[in-house]
C-alpha cells in the first residue's frame, strides 16, 4: 500500500474522533439552534482544521 494512502487513513481516523468530540462540545455549549449549523459544517467538512478552529474559538470566547 502506498504511504500516502496510509497517511490519508490516519488523518481521517484522527479527524473522525476529533470531529465527534468537537460536535459534542458544540451541542453542549450552544444547544440546538441555527447558529450550530455553520459550525457543524465546518467541523465535519474541513479535516483537522475545522475542529481545531472551533476549539480555539471556544477557548477565547467570552463566557456569559
C-alpha positions as CSV (number, residue, x, y, z in Angstrom):
1,X,0.0,0.0,0.0
2,X,1.4,3.4,-0.9
3,X,2.5,5.6,2.0
4,X,0.1,8.5,1.1
5,X,-2.9,6.1,1.5
6,X,-1.7,5.1,4.9
7,X,-1.3,8.8,5.8
8,X,-4.7,9.6,4.5
9,X,-6.3,6.8,6.5
10,X,-4.5,8.0,9.7
11,X,-5.6,11.7,9.1
12,X,-9.2,10.7,8.5
13,X,-9.3,8.4,11.6
14,X,-8.0,11.3,13.8
15,X,-10.4,13.7,12.2
16,X,-13.3,11.3,12.9
17,X,-12.7,11.2,16.7
18,X,-11.8,14.9,16.9
19,X,-15.0,15.8,15.0
20,X,-17.2,13.7,17.2
21,X,-15.7,15.2,20.4
22,X,-16.0,18.7,19.0
23,X,-19.6,18.3,17.9
24,X,-20.4,17.0,21.3
25,X,-18.9,20.2,22.9
26,X,-20.7,22.3,20.3
27,X,-24.1,21.0,21.2
28,X,-23.3,21.1,24.9
29,X,-22.3,24.8,24.6
30,X,-24.9,26.1,22.2
31,X,-27.8,23.6,22.3
32,X,-29.9,23.0,19.2
33,X,-30.1,26.4,17.5
34,X,-29.5,27.7,14.0
35,X,-26.1,29.1,14.9
36,X,-24.8,25.5,15.2
37,X,-25.3,24.7,11.5
38,X,-22.3,26.6,10.1
39,X,-20.0,25.4,12.9
40,X,-21.2,21.8,12.3
41,X,-20.5,22.0,8.6
42,X,-17.0,23.5,9.2
43,X,-16.2,20.8,11.8
44,X,-17.4,18.0,9.6
45,X,-16.1,19.1,6.2
46,X,-12.7,20.5,7.0
47,X,-10.4,17.7,8.3
48,X,-8.4,18.6,11.4
49,X,-8.6,22.4,10.9
50,X,-12.4,22.5,11.4
51,X,-12.5,21.0,14.8
52,X,-9.3,23.0,15.8
53,X,-11.0,26.2,14.7
54,X,-14.0,25.6,16.9
55,X,-11.8,24.6,19.9
56,X,-9.7,27.8,19.5
57,X,-12.9,29.9,19.2
58,X,-14.3,28.2,22.3
59,X,-11.1,28.9,24.2
60,X,-11.2,32.6,23.6
61,X,-15.0,33.2,23.6
62,X,-16.3,35.3,26.4
63,X,-18.5,33.4,28.8
64,X,-21.9,34.8,29.7
